[in-house]
């Protein structure tokens, strides 16, 4: 697969195996977040509250809880694609157009599978999947911004939860690990792809809190795919049959 970073096309293996040249500096990148966060305030607070709401609904099942969680994920991905990538990030990186389209598509997929079809069942769990998923969500909501502030790029020059791609992707993998049924493999393609691309670029920019992005992408996708194709996955699928519409 070829992904454009600026005016050059490079393959995913190349992205991961050697340094890449970005069409912008760290200062420009953080400057985009500064302008973006100031322009959309106080949407960051709304996004944070929606994230807490989504987590809370996994503990208290209602007839609309799963559809609502799917809608929250759809809103996050759609917003990041349409507003962050296509409106702000594209000012310094032409590849943001492609990224924006991918994020909007992922948002539509979550809206259809999670909200329209009610095809994802979310429940808090106390097994390996639950602990790993909970860690990912805590990282996205709390640990990620704390590390960023410690590294010198706190608010407003910070990727914020629910409105920036990397913490949103980490949170997404966390929530998906709290599903009790099978998660379609194709629903993981774009988040996993972004985990690879986003981490590689962020590492070059010194956004070291995005190390969690790579961990969430590889470990999260690996666990979900393993669960889909193992006896554990069958038990997860059976557990979801009691979900309400």
MDAnalysis code that builds the backbone (N, CA, C; Angstrom):
import MDAnalysis as mda
import numpy as np

u = mda.Universe.empty(735, n_residues=245, atom_resindex=np.repeat(np.arange(245), 3), trajectory=True)
u.add_TopologyAttr("name", ["N", "CA", "C"] * 245)
u.add_TopologyAttr("resid", np.arange(1, 246))
u.add_TopologyAttr("resname", ["UNK", "UNK", "UNK", "UNK", "UNK", "UNK", "UNK", "UNK", "UNK", "UNK", "UNK", "UNK", "UNK", "UNK", "UNK", "UNK", "UNK", "UNK", "UNK", "UNK", "UNK", "UNK", "UNK", "UNK", "UNK", "UNK", "UNK", "UNK", "UNK", "UNK", "UNK", "UNK", "UNK", "UNK", "UNK", "UNK", "UNK", "UNK", "UNK", "UNK", "UNK", "UNK", "UNK", "UNK", "UNK", "UNK", "UNK", "UNK", "UNK", "UNK", "UNK", "UNK", "UNK", "UNK", "UNK", "UNK", "UNK", "UNK", "UNK", "UNK", "UNK", "UNK", "UNK", "UNK", "UNK", "UNK", "UNK", "UNK", "UNK", "UNK", "UNK", "UNK", "UNK", "UNK", "UNK", "UNK", "UNK", "UNK", "UNK", "UNK", "UNK", "UNK", "UNK", "UNK", "UNK", "UNK", "UNK", "UNK", "UNK", "UNK", "UNK", "UNK", "UNK", "UNK", "UNK", "UNK", "UNK", "UNK", "UNK", "UNK", "UNK", "UNK", "UNK", "UNK", "UNK", "UNK", "UNK", "UNK", "UNK", "UNK", "UNK", "UNK", "UNK", "UNK", "UNK", "UNK", "UNK", "UNK", "UNK", "UNK", "UNK", "UNK", "UNK", "UNK", "UNK", "UNK", "UNK", "UNK", "UNK", "UNK", "UNK", "UNK", "UNK", "UNK", "UNK", "UNK", "UNK", "UNK", "UNK", "UNK", "UNK", "UNK", "UNK", "UNK", "UNK", "UNK", "UNK", "UNK", "UNK", "UNK", "UNK", "UNK", "UNK", "UNK", "UNK", "UNK", "UNK", "UNK", "UNK", "UNK", "UNK", "UNK", "UNK", "UNK", "UNK", "UNK", "UNK", "UNK", "UNK", "UNK", "UNK", "UNK", "UNK", "UNK", "UNK", "UNK", "UNK", "UNK", "UNK", "UNK", "UNK", "UNK", "UNK", "UNK", "UNK", "UNK", "UNK", "UNK", "UNK", "UNK", "UNK", "UNK", "UNK", "UNK", "UNK", "UNK", "UNK", "UNK", "UNK", "UNK", "UNK", "UNK", "UNK", "UNK", "UNK", "UNK", "UNK", "UNK", "UNK", "UNK", "UNK", "UNK", "UNK", "UNK", "UNK", "UNK", "UNK", "UNK", "UNK", "UNK", "UNK", "UNK", "UNK", "UNK", "UNK", "UNK", "UNK", "UNK", "UNK", "UNK", "UNK", "UNK", "UNK", "UNK", "UNK", "UNK", "UNK", "UNK", "UNK", "UNK", "UNK", "UNK", "UNK", "UNK", "UNK"])
u.atoms.positions = np.array([
    [0.849, -1.193, 0.000],
    [0.000, 0.000, 0.000],
    [0.880, 1.236, 0.000],
    [0.462, 2.241, -0.756],
    [1.196, 3.495, -0.827],
    [0.457, 4.565, -0.043],
    [1.163, 5.259, 0.806],
    [0.599, 6.364, 1.575],
    [1.420, 7.596, 1.302],
    [0.752, 8.717, 1.033],
    [1.471, 9.946, 0.714],
    [1.682, 10.777, 1.958],
    [2.928, 11.117, 2.216],
    [3.254, 12.074, 3.267],
    [3.880, 13.270, 2.580],
    [3.050, 14.265, 2.318],
    [3.522, 15.399, 1.529],
    [3.372, 15.058, 0.064],
    [4.445, 15.209, -0.715],
    [4.378, 14.997, -2.148],
    [4.974, 13.671, -2.587],
    [5.339, 12.783, -1.621],
    [5.989, 11.551, -1.987],
    [5.157, 10.363, -1.538],
    [5.120, 9.320, -2.345],
    [4.430, 8.107, -1.985],
    [5.403, 7.111, -1.385],
    [5.048, 6.532, -0.240],
    [5.907, 5.550, 0.396],
    [5.049, 4.384, 0.857],
    [5.658, 3.219, 0.989],
    [4.937, 2.039, 1.420],
    [4.905, 1.964, 2.932],
    [3.931, 1.228, 3.464],
    [3.829, 1.054, 4.904],
    [5.095, 0.418, 5.480],
    [5.663, -0.658, 4.872],
    [6.909, -1.201, 5.417],
    [8.021, -0.166, 5.470],
    [8.075, 0.714, 4.454],
    [9.108, 1.745, 4.443],
    [8.915, 2.721, 5.595],
    [7.649, 3.040, 5.882],
    [7.364, 3.955, 6.981],
    [7.900, 3.421, 8.300],
    [7.797, 2.108, 8.479],
    [8.162, 1.522, 9.749],
    [9.638, 1.179, 9.851],
    [10.331, 1.094, 8.711],
    [11.701, 0.599, 8.729],
    [12.752, 1.691, 8.671],
    [12.386, 2.915, 8.287],
    [13.409, 3.944, 8.179],
    [12.804, 5.314, 8.448],
    [13.635, 6.294, 8.768],
    [13.134, 7.642, 9.038],
    [12.389, 8.210, 7.833],
    [11.384, 9.034, 8.094],
    [10.622, 9.650, 7.021],
    [10.809, 11.154, 7.081],
    [10.680, 11.763, 5.926],
    [10.758, 13.213, 5.847],
    [9.345, 13.767, 5.827],
    [9.020, 14.579, 6.801],
    [7.696, 15.167, 6.889],
    [7.695, 16.541, 6.239],
    [6.577, 16.923, 5.624],
    [6.505, 18.231, 4.952],
    [6.234, 19.379, 5.909],
    [6.464, 19.173, 7.207],
    [6.233, 20.221, 8.195],
    [7.144, 19.964, 9.391],
    [7.349, 20.992, 10.191],
    [8.192, 20.887, 11.379],
    [7.342, 20.595, 12.611],
    [8.014, 20.248, 13.696],
    [7.307, 20.031, 14.952],
    [6.575, 21.296, 15.382],
    [7.213, 22.443, 15.191],
    [6.590, 23.719, 15.569],
    [5.321, 23.968, 14.760],
    [5.361, 23.674, 13.469],
    [4.170, 23.841, 12.634],
    [3.065, 22.876, 13.064],
    [3.447, 21.652, 13.363],
    [2.484, 20.638, 13.780],
    [1.780, 21.055, 15.067],
    [2.545, 21.456, 16.061],
    [1.954, 21.896, 17.321],
    [1.180, 23.197, 17.143],
    [1.617, 24.031, 16.192],
    [0.891, 25.257, 15.904],
    [-0.497, 24.992, 15.356],
    [-0.626, 23.945, 14.549],
    [-1.943, 23.561, 14.041],
    [-2.852, 23.176, 15.198],
    [-2.334, 22.398, 16.137],
    [-3.150, 22.014, 17.289],
    [-3.515, 23.229, 18.140],
    [-2.599, 24.170, 18.276],
    [-2.902, 25.381, 19.037],
    [-4.072, 26.130, 18.403],
    [-4.005, 26.350, 17.103],
    [-5.076, 27.071, 16.411],
    [-6.374, 26.271, 16.425],
    [-6.254, 24.976, 16.224],
    [-7.418, 24.083, 16.194],
    [-8.129, 24.073, 17.544],
    [-7.378, 23.873, 18.618],
    [-7.991, 23.811, 19.947],
    [-8.659, 25.127, 20.328],
    [-8.045, 26.235, 19.969],
    [-8.649, 27.531, 20.277],
    [-9.917, 27.757, 19.461],
    [-9.920, 27.278, 18.229],
    [-11.072, 27.498, 17.354],
    [-12.288, 26.676, 17.768],
    [-12.062, 25.471, 18.287],
    [-13.196, 24.584, 18.569],
    [-13.627, 24.605, 20.033],
    [-12.898, 25.300, 20.896],
    [-13.275, 25.339, 22.311],
    [-14.725, 25.763, 22.488],
    [-15.555, 25.100, 23.330],
    [-15.215, 24.071, 24.324],
    [-15.573, 22.650, 23.886],
    [-15.490, 22.340, 22.604],
    [-15.830, 21.000, 22.123],
    [-14.990, 19.935, 22.822],
    [-13.774, 20.275, 23.231],
    [-12.923, 19.297, 23.920],
    [-13.597, 18.774, 25.189],
    [-14.271, 19.658, 25.907],
    [-14.963, 19.241, 27.127],
    [-16.128, 18.325, 26.783],
    [-16.861, 18.667, 25.737],
    [-17.976, 17.830, 25.293],
    [-17.472, 16.444, 24.916],
    [-16.364, 16.385, 24.176],
    [-15.806, 15.098, 23.760],
    [-15.385, 14.268, 24.969],
    [-14.759, 14.906, 25.947],
    [-14.330, 14.186, 27.150],
    [-15.536, 13.609, 27.888],
    [-16.594, 14.401, 28.018],
    [-17.798, 13.932, 28.698],
    [-18.466, 12.804, 27.922],
    [-18.458, 12.890, 26.597],
    [-19.008, 11.803, 25.785],
    [-18.210, 10.524, 25.981],
    [-16.886, 10.659, 26.089],
    [-16.062, 9.485, 26.341],
    [-16.399, 8.840, 27.673],
    [-16.546, 9.655, 28.720],
    [-16.932, 9.122, 30.023],
    [-18.311, 8.477, 29.961],
    [-19.219, 9.092, 29.220],
    [-20.565, 8.538, 29.055],
    [-20.508, 7.167, 28.387],
    [-19.688, 7.051, 27.349],
    [-19.558, 5.772, 26.647],
    [-19.037, 4.694, 27.581],
    [-18.031, 5.032, 28.385],
    [-17.498, 4.059, 29.343],
    [-18.564, 3.701, 30.374],
    [-19.275, 4.701, 30.876],
    [-20.301, 4.452, 31.872],
    [-21.410, 3.546, 31.373],
    [-21.766, 3.677, 30.103],
    [-22.836, 2.850, 29.540],
    [-22.450, 1.382, 29.451],
    [-21.157, 1.078, 29.500],
    [-20.755, -0.334, 29.488],
    [-21.048, -1.003, 30.827],
    [-21.254, -0.214, 31.874],
    [-21.573, -0.757, 33.192],
    [-23.080, -0.820, 33.432],
    [-23.831, 0.008, 32.728],
    [-25.278, 0.084, 32.942],
    [-25.968, -0.121, 31.603],
    [-26.393, -1.351, 31.360],
    [-26.999, -1.685, 30.082],
    [-28.419, -1.130, 29.979],
    [-28.693, -0.469, 28.875],
    [-30.026, 0.027, 28.555],
    [-30.352, -0.403, 27.126],
    [-31.606, -0.302, 26.718],
    [-31.941, -0.694, 25.344],
    [-31.159, 0.071, 24.285],
    [-30.660, 1.264, 24.629],
    [-29.964, 2.083, 23.634],
    [-28.483, 2.272, 23.942],
    [-27.973, 1.569, 24.929],
    [-26.586, 1.809, 25.329],
    [-25.596, 1.473, 24.221],
    [-25.763, 0.319, 23.581],
    [-24.812, -0.076, 22.535],
    [-24.883, 0.852, 21.328],
    [-26.099, 1.232, 20.953],
    [-26.245, 2.166, 19.831],
    [-25.619, 3.526, 20.171],
    [-25.783, 3.945, 21.420],
    [-25.220, 5.231, 21.830],
    [-23.699, 5.203, 21.790],
    [-23.097, 4.124, 22.298],
    [-21.637, 4.011, 22.267],
    [-21.140, 3.998, 20.829],
    [-21.831, 3.258, 19.969],
    [-21.465, 3.267, 18.556],
    [-21.562, 4.659, 17.963],
    [-22.581, 5.409, 18.390],
    [-22.739, 6.775, 17.906],
    [-21.638, 7.700, 18.392],
    [-21.177, 7.490, 19.629],
    [-20.070, 8.304, 20.157],
    [-18.807, 8.065, 19.339],
    [-18.492, 6.798, 19.072],
    [-17.316, 6.495, 18.251],
    [-17.465, 7.085, 16.853],
    [-18.667, 7.001, 16.300],
    [-18.906, 7.570, 14.972],
    [-18.683, 9.075, 14.979],
    [-19.172, 9.745, 16.024],
    [-19.007, 11.201, 16.122],
    [-17.538, 11.581, 16.250],
    [-16.797, 10.839, 17.072],
    [-15.370, 11.129, 17.240],
    [-14.625, 11.022, 15.915],
    [-14.793, 9.907, 15.235],
    [-14.049, 9.680, 13.993],
    [-14.494, 10.632, 12.889],
    [-15.790, 10.886, 12.808],
    [-16.279, 11.817, 11.798],
    [-15.776, 13.228, 12.030],
    [-15.784, 13.659, 13.290],
    [-15.301, 15.008, 13.614],
    [-13.821, 15.147, 13.291],
    [-13.022, 14.183, 13.751],
    [-11.579, 14.267, 13.506],
    [-11.289, 14.308, 12.011],
    [-12.017, 13.497, 11.248],
    [-11.795, 13.488, 9.808],
    [-12.185, 14.788, 9.140],
    [-13.402, 15.264, 9.431],
    [-13.932, 16.435, 8.732],
    [-13.346, 17.745, 9.233],
    [-13.155, 17.861, 10.540],
    [-12.730, 19.147, 11.104],
    [-11.213, 19.215, 11.269],
    [-10.624, 18.228, 11.936],
    [-9.175, 18.310, 12.147],
    [-8.397, 18.086, 10.851],
    [-8.594, 16.924, 10.229],
    [-7.791, 16.600, 9.049],
    [-8.123, 17.498, 7.856],
    [-9.397, 17.552, 7.479],
    [-9.774, 18.227, 6.234],
    [-9.795, 19.747, 6.349],
    [-9.892, 20.271, 7.559],
    [-9.969, 21.721, 7.717],
    [-8.671, 22.338, 8.222],
    [-8.015, 21.697, 9.180],
    [-6.828, 22.299, 9.802],
    [-5.525, 21.635, 9.369],
    [-5.425, 20.323, 9.509],
    [-4.153, 19.656, 9.236],
    [-3.754, 19.752, 7.764],
    [-4.715, 19.847, 6.873],
    [-4.400, 19.919, 5.451],
    [-3.641, 21.202, 5.100],
    [-3.659, 22.195, 5.984],
    [-2.929, 23.435, 5.723],
    [-1.420, 23.214, 5.678],
    [-0.930, 22.170, 6.356],
    [0.511, 21.908, 6.353],
    [0.860, 20.547, 5.757],
    [-0.151, 19.733, 5.442],
    [0.111, 18.396, 4.918],
    [-0.997, 17.994, 3.953],
    [-0.656, 17.852, 2.687],
    [-1.662, 17.489, 1.689],
    [-2.214, 16.091, 1.917],
    [-1.454, 15.231, 2.605],
    [-1.936, 13.883, 2.888],
    [-3.122, 13.889, 3.838],
    [-3.369, 15.008, 4.501],
    [-4.493, 15.100, 5.426],
    [-5.825, 14.900, 4.719],
    [-5.868, 15.171, 3.426],
    [-7.109, 14.935, 2.671],
    [-7.438, 13.447, 2.685],
    [-6.427, 12.618, 2.400],
    [-6.625, 11.169, 2.445],
    [-6.969, 10.717, 3.855],
    [-6.234, 11.214, 4.834],
    [-6.502, 10.832, 6.213],
    [-7.916, 11.231, 6.626],
    [-8.333, 12.431, 6.224],
    [-9.665, 12.891, 6.569],
    [-10.747, 12.005, 5.991],
    [-10.582, 11.614, 4.746],
    [-11.560, 10.728, 4.110],
    [-11.628, 9.397, 4.849],
    [-10.469, 8.846, 5.207],
    [-10.439, 7.569, 5.921],
    [-11.142, 7.678, 7.272],
    [-10.918, 8.766, 7.981],
    [-11.560, 8.936, 9.287],
    [-13.071, 9.106, 9.144],
    [-13.507, 9.842, 8.143],
    [-14.948, 9.992, 7.921],
    [-15.569, 8.647, 7.566],
    [-14.901, 7.876, 6.726],
    [-15.390, 6.538, 6.379],
    [-15.504, 5.675, 7.633],
    [-14.482, 5.727, 8.494],
    [-14.536, 4.942, 9.727],
    [-15.692, 5.398, 10.607],
    [-15.939, 6.693, 10.662],
    [-17.077, 7.189, 11.412],
    [-18.391, 6.655, 10.875],
    [-18.523, 6.616, 9.559],
    [-19.736, 6.075, 8.945],
    [-19.884, 4.587, 9.235],
    [-18.768, 3.868, 9.256],
    [-18.811, 2.436, 9.574],
    [-19.290, 2.215, 11.004],
    [-18.783, 3.002, 11.939],
    [-19.244, 2.877, 13.324],
    [-20.718, 3.253, 13.443],
    [-21.137, 4.273, 12.707],
    [-22.541, 4.676, 12.751],
    [-23.438, 3.554, 12.240],
    [-23.016, 2.911, 11.154],
    [-23.849, 1.858, 10.563],
    [-23.830, 0.587, 11.400],
    [-22.627, 0.107, 11.715],
    [-22.516, -1.157, 12.445],
    [-22.959, -0.997, 13.896],
    [-22.522, 0.090, 14.533],
    [-22.805, 0.251, 15.947],
    [-24.176, 0.813, 16.266],
    [-24.625, 1.811, 15.494],
    [-25.883, 2.485, 15.815],
    [-27.065, 1.969, 15.007],
    [-26.895, 1.818, 13.702],
    [-28.009, 1.380, 12.855],
    [-28.270, -0.112, 13.028],
    [-27.235, -0.924, 12.864],
    [-27.398, -2.376, 12.975],
    [-27.385, -2.870, 14.416],
    [-26.932, -2.052, 15.352],
    [-26.742, -2.491, 16.736],
    [-25.879, -3.753, 16.772],
    [-24.805, -3.733, 15.983],
    [-23.989, -4.927, 15.804],
    [-22.825, -5.056, 16.760],
    [-22.660, -4.124, 17.687],
    [-21.572, -4.196, 18.664],
    [-22.168, -4.151, 20.066],
    [-21.774, -5.093, 20.905],
    [-22.267, -5.152, 22.275],
    [-21.130, -4.822, 23.228],
    [-21.261, -3.740, 23.959],
    [-20.205, -3.269, 24.852],
    [-20.577, -3.562, 26.299],
    [-19.666, -4.214, 27.007],
    [-19.872, -4.470, 28.429],
    [-18.534, -4.444, 29.150],
    [-18.526, -3.814, 30.321],
    [-17.317, -3.840, 31.144],
    [-17.016, -5.281, 31.510],
    [-15.734, -5.636, 31.486],
    [-15.354, -7.019, 31.726],
    [-14.129, -7.070, 32.626],
    [-13.961, -8.215, 33.291],
    [-12.884, -8.360, 34.265],
    [-11.829, -9.368, 33.831],
    [-11.797, -9.701, 32.534],
    [-10.796, -10.640, 32.029],
    [-9.640, -9.870, 31.400],
    [-8.766, -10.576, 30.680],
    [-7.620, -9.932, 30.043],
    [-8.061, -8.815, 29.109],
    [-9.098, -9.085, 28.312],
    [-9.589, -8.077, 27.378],
    [-10.071, -6.839, 28.137],
    [-10.730, -7.068, 29.259],
    [-11.232, -5.955, 30.041],
    [-10.130, -5.103, 30.638],
    [-9.101, -5.744, 31.183],
    [-7.999, -4.999, 31.789],
    [-7.213, -4.220, 30.744],
    [-6.926, -4.859, 29.610],
    [-6.178, -4.165, 28.561],
    [-7.010, -3.021, 27.988],
    [-8.289, -3.288, 27.725],
    [-9.158, -2.239, 27.204],
    [-9.286, -1.073, 28.161],
    [-9.430, -1.371, 29.449],
    [-9.521, -0.315, 30.442],
    [-8.255, 0.523, 30.509],
    [-7.104, -0.148, 30.382],
    [-5.833, 0.579, 30.387],
    [-5.738, 1.514, 29.188],
    [-6.156, 1.026, 28.013],
    [-6.120, 1.873, 26.817],
    [-7.009, 3.102, 26.989],
    [-8.208, 2.903, 27.529],
    [-9.122, 4.035, 27.689],
    [-8.603, 5.029, 28.723],
    [-8.052, 4.512, 29.822],
    [-7.467, 5.403, 30.825],
    [-6.284, 6.169, 30.245],
    [-5.510, 5.501, 29.417],
    [-4.367, 6.160, 28.786],
    [-4.842, 7.305, 27.898],
    [-5.870, 7.043, 27.088],
    [-6.368, 8.068, 26.166],
    [-6.988, 9.244, 26.906],
    [-7.720, 8.967, 27.975],
    [-8.448, 10.009, 28.689],
    [-7.571, 10.819, 29.639],
    [-6.645, 10.159, 30.319],
    [-5.914, 10.810, 31.410],
    [-4.400, 10.810, 31.203],
    [-3.839, 9.633, 30.960],
    [-2.376, 9.510, 30.936],
    [-1.772, 10.237, 29.742],
    [-2.404, 10.131, 28.587],
    [-1.897, 10.758, 27.361],
    [-1.668, 12.260, 27.533],
    [-2.667, 13.026, 27.993],
    [-2.424, 14.473, 28.142],
    [-1.418, 14.798, 29.241],
    [-1.339, 13.974, 30.277],
    [-0.366, 14.219, 31.344],
    [1.053, 14.061, 30.805],
    [1.288, 13.004, 30.029],
    [2.610, 12.806, 29.432],
    [2.934, 13.957, 28.488],
    [1.957, 14.361, 27.679],
    [2.173, 15.462, 26.746],
    [2.570, 16.747, 27.454],
    [1.867, 17.057, 28.546],
    [2.193, 18.268, 29.304],
    [3.595, 18.175, 29.893],
    [3.958, 16.986, 30.366],
    [5.293, 16.790, 30.943],
    [6.382, 16.969, 29.891],
    [6.066, 16.613, 28.637],
    [7.043, 16.725, 27.556],
    [7.084, 18.124, 26.942],
    [6.236, 19.029, 27.448],
    [6.319, 20.408, 27.004],
    [5.331, 20.827, 25.946],
    [4.382, 19.960, 25.630],
    [3.353, 20.386, 24.676],
    [1.962, 20.085, 25.247],
    [1.667, 20.806, 26.333],
    [0.339, 20.729, 26.915],
    [-0.624, 21.634, 26.170],
    [-1.849, 21.724, 26.692],
    [-2.875, 22.542, 26.047],
    [-2.409, 24.000, 25.957],
    [-2.686, 24.705, 24.839],
    [-3.487, 24.274, 23.686],
    [-2.698, 23.545, 22.595],
    [-1.377, 23.391, 22.774],
    [-0.583, 22.713, 21.746],
    [-0.571, 21.213, 21.988],
    [-1.736, 20.616, 22.121],
    [-1.798, 19.206, 22.472],
    [-2.917, 18.513, 21.717],
    [-2.692, 17.280, 21.295],
    [-3.776, 16.476, 20.732],
    [-4.747, 16.113, 21.857],
    [-5.982, 16.568, 21.766],
    [-6.944, 16.378, 22.841],
    [-7.869, 15.200, 22.555],
    [-8.308, 14.564, 23.618],
    [-9.160, 13.385, 23.511],
    [-10.437, 13.672, 22.731],
    [-10.787, 12.762, 21.835],
    [-12.048, 12.837, 21.108],
    [-12.061, 13.766, 19.923],
    [-11.074, 14.686, 19.849],
    [-11.030, 15.635, 18.737],
    [-9.701, 15.577, 17.997],
    [-8.805, 14.712, 18.423],
    [-7.514, 14.509, 17.760],
    [-7.369, 13.025, 17.437],
    [-6.698, 12.690, 16.364],
    [-6.708, 11.307, 15.877],
    [-6.070, 10.277, 16.795],
    [-4.940, 10.592, 17.409],
    [-4.203, 9.550, 18.136],
    [-4.874, 9.123, 19.441],
    [-5.226, 10.041, 20.358],
    [-5.932, 9.588, 21.558],
    [-7.285, 8.973, 21.243],
    [-7.930, 9.440, 20.185],
    [-9.214, 8.866, 19.785],
    [-9.048, 7.425, 19.334],
    [-7.991, 7.140, 18.589],
    [-7.738, 5.777, 18.127],
    [-7.420, 4.852, 19.294],
    [-6.621, 5.323, 20.244],
    [-6.303, 4.513, 21.424],
    [-7.576, 4.173, 22.190],
    [-8.430, 5.163, 22.405],
    [-9.694, 4.953, 23.110],
    [-10.583, 3.973, 22.360],
    [-10.596, 4.071, 21.045],
    [-11.423, 3.184, 20.228],
    [-11.035, 1.731, 20.433],
    [-9.750, 1.437, 20.397],
    [-9.313, 0.060, 20.633],
    [-9.702, -0.394, 22.039],
    [-9.620, 0.509, 23.011],
    [-10.019, 0.152, 24.361],
    [-11.481, -0.237, 24.448],
    [-12.349, 0.558, 23.846],
    [-13.778, 0.241, 23.865],
    [-14.077, -1.050, 23.111],
    [-13.428, -1.255, 21.978],
    [-13.678, -2.470, 21.204],
    [-13.254, -3.718, 21.972],
    [-12.258, -3.597, 22.827],
    [-11.861, -4.736, 23.655],
    [-12.902, -5.045, 24.721],
    [-13.828, -4.136, 24.946],
    [-14.920, -4.370, 25.883],
    [-16.184, -4.857, 25.184],
    [-16.073, -5.286, 23.948],
    [-17.219, -5.895, 23.278],
    [-17.321, -7.359, 23.687],
    [-18.530, -7.902, 23.657],
    [-18.739, -9.298, 24.034],
    [-18.987, -10.188, 22.828],
    [-19.090, -9.628, 21.651],
    [-19.261, -10.417, 20.437],
    [-18.099, -10.202, 19.494],
    [-18.179, -10.813, 18.356],
    [-17.127, -10.659, 17.350],
    [-17.119, -9.234, 16.801],
    [-15.939, -8.721, 16.593],
    [-15.759, -7.416, 15.953],
    [-15.284, -7.677, 14.530],
    [-16.032, -7.244, 13.514],
    [-15.607, -7.499, 12.126],
    [-14.186, -7.026, 11.881],
    [-13.382, -7.885, 11.255],
    [-11.995, -7.527, 11.002],
    [-11.852, -6.270, 10.173],
    [-12.775, -6.062, 9.226],
    [-12.668, -4.880, 8.367],
    [-12.926, -3.589, 9.135],
    [-13.546, -3.702, 10.325],
    [-13.770, -2.514, 11.142],
    [-12.477, -2.055, 11.822],
    [-11.466, -2.914, 11.800],
    [-10.189, -2.604, 12.447],
    [-9.142, -2.079, 11.481],
    [-9.420, -2.125, 10.182],
    [-8.397, -1.803, 9.185],
    [-7.916, -0.360, 9.314],
    [-8.832, 0.592, 9.291],
    [-8.441, 2.003, 9.329],
    [-7.807, 2.380, 10.669],
    [-8.388, 1.984, 11.824],
    [-7.714, 2.303, 13.086],
    [-6.305, 1.718, 13.183],
    [-6.119, 0.484, 12.705],
    [-4.792, -0.125, 12.770],
    [-3.827, 0.583, 11.829],
    [-4.307, 0.925, 10.640],
    [-3.470, 1.653, 9.688],
    [-3.041, 2.993, 10.271],
    [-3.977, 3.687, 10.924],
    [-3.615, 4.970, 11.518],
    [-2.637, 4.784, 12.673],
    [-2.776, 3.711, 13.440],
    [-1.839, 3.466, 14.532],
    [-0.414, 3.376, 14.006],
    [-0.230, 2.756, 12.845],
    [1.104, 2.625, 12.251],
    [1.599, 3.957, 11.695],
    [0.749, 4.624, 10.914],
    [1.150, 5.889, 10.291],
    [1.324, 6.984, 11.341],
    [0.333, 7.104, 12.228],
    [0.379, 8.159, 13.232],
    [1.559, 8.019, 14.168],
    [1.857, 6.793, 14.591],
    [2.989, 6.585, 15.490],
    [4.305, 6.933, 14.813],
    [4.464, 6.507, 13.563],
    [5.722, 6.752, 12.862],
    [5.992, 8.244, 12.723],
    [4.954, 9.001, 12.340],
    [5.132, 10.449, 12.198],
    [5.336, 11.117, 13.552],
    [4.547, 10.692, 14.551],
    [4.640, 11.322, 15.869],
    [6.000, 11.082, 16.507],
    [6.575, 9.907, 16.292],
    [7.891, 9.619, 16.851],
    [8.931, 10.566, 16.277],
    [8.816, 10.841, 14.981],
    [9.750, 11.769, 14.343],
    [9.565, 13.192, 14.877],
    [8.345, 13.514, 15.296],
    [8.037, 14.859, 15.782],
    [8.288, 15.015, 17.281],
    [8.612, 13.935, 17.955],
    [8.847, 14.001, 19.388],
    [7.589, 13.930, 20.227],
    [6.481, 13.448, 19.643],
    [5.231, 13.280, 20.395],
    [5.259, 11.876, 20.994],
    [6.055, 11.695, 22.036],
    [6.346, 10.357, 22.528],
    [5.181, 9.710, 23.269],
    [4.166, 10.486, 23.629],
    [2.985, 9.867, 24.219],
    [2.280, 8.958, 23.220],
    [2.583, 9.130, 21.924],
    [1.959, 8.284, 20.912],
    [2.592, 6.906, 20.811],
    [3.560, 6.609, 21.669],
    [4.014, 5.222, 21.773],
    [2.830, 4.337, 22.158],
    [1.931, 4.886, 22.970],
    [0.721, 4.156, 23.336],
    [-0.169, 3.862, 22.154],
    [-0.088, 4.685, 21.109],
    [-0.879, 4.456, 19.905],
    [-0.454, 3.168, 19.219],
    [0.852, 2.967, 19.083],
    [1.343, 1.743, 18.451],
    [0.983, 0.519, 19.283],
    [1.135, 0.616, 20.599],
    [0.788, -0.503, 21.476],
    [-0.692, -0.839, 21.350],
    [-1.543, 0.192, 21.375],
    [-2.984, -0.034, 21.266],
    [-3.345, -0.642, 19.924],
    [-2.717, -0.153, 18.849],
    [-3.035, -0.660, 17.525],
    [-2.638, -2.109, 17.343],
    [-1.409, -2.438, 17.697],
    [-0.929, -3.802, 17.479],
    [-1.536, -4.786, 18.477],
    [-1.496, -4.440, 19.770],
    [-2.035, -5.346, 20.780],
    [-3.551, -5.428, 20.699],
    [-4.205, -4.267, 20.512],
    [-5.657, -4.267, 20.430],
    [-6.171, -5.052, 19.246],
    [-5.629, -4.792, 18.065],
    [-6.062, -5.520, 16.873],
    [-5.736, -7.001, 17.004],
    [-4.562, -7.309, 17.560],
    [-4.181, -8.709, 17.725],
    [-5.133, -9.460, 18.634],
    [-5.479, -8.871, 19.768],
    [-6.406, -9.526, 20.689],
    [-7.791, -9.690, 20.078],
    [-8.260, -8.666, 19.382],
    [-9.593, -8.742, 18.781],
    [-9.651, -9.805, 17.689],
    [-8.629, -9.862, 16.848],
    [-8.613, -10.873, 15.792],
    [-8.457, -12.267, 16.380],
    [-7.646, -12.398, 17.423],
    [-7.512, -13.692, 18.099],
    [-8.852, -14.122, 18.688],
    [-9.543, -13.168, 19.320],
    [-10.842, -13.481, 19.894],
    [-11.861, -13.896, 18.854],
    [-11.747, -13.342, 17.646],
    [-12.676, -13.692, 16.571],
    [-12.465, -15.107, 16.052],
    [-11.246, -15.635, 16.186],
    [-10.907, -16.907, 15.547],
    [-10.440, -17.952, 16.545],
    [-10.969, -17.897, 17.763],
    [-10.590, -18.869, 18.777],
    [-11.819, -19.291, 19.551],
    [-11.644, -20.291, 20.428],
    [-12.747, -20.709, 21.286],
    [-13.213, -19.556, 22.154],
    [-12.241, -18.719, 22.575],
    [-12.600, -17.542, 23.374],
    [-13.522, -16.634, 22.580],
    [-13.240, -16.493, 21.288],
    [-14.068, -15.657, 20.439],
    [-15.469, -16.211, 20.300],
    [-15.574, -17.568, 20.248],
    [-16.893, -18.187, 20.160],
    [-17.687, -17.894, 21.421],
    [-17.023, -18.003, 22.585],
    [-17.722, -17.706, 23.838],
    [-18.149, -16.244, 23.898],
    [-17.292, -15.352, 23.376],
    [-17.646, -13.940, 23.339],
    [-18.872, -13.741, 22.466],
    [-18.916, -14.448, 21.325],
    [-20.039, -14.306, 20.408],
    [-21.329, -14.783, 21.052],
    [-21.261, -15.915, 21.782],
    [-22.447, -16.430, 22.446],
    [-22.923, -15.475, 23.531],
    [-21.964, -14.855, 24.215],
    [-22.326, -13.932, 25.289],
    [-23.098, -12.745, 24.771],
    [-22.886, -12.391, 23.514],
    [-23.527, -11.202, 22.963],
    [-24.948, -11.450, 22.511],
    [-25.383, -12.732, 22.480],
    [-26.717, -13.016, 21.965],
    [-27.807, -12.495, 22.878],
    [-27.437, -12.165, 24.118],
    [-28.429, -11.634, 25.038],
    [-28.583, -10.142, 24.960],
    [-27.911, -9.510, 24.014],
    [-27.972, -8.049, 23.910],
    [-29.365, -7.608, 23.524],
    [-29.776, -6.473, 24.031],
    [-31.073, -5.925, 23.672],
    [-30.966, -5.105, 22.421],
    [-32.065, -4.950, 21.726],
    [-32.057, -4.205, 20.467],
    [-32.100, -2.726, 20.742],
])
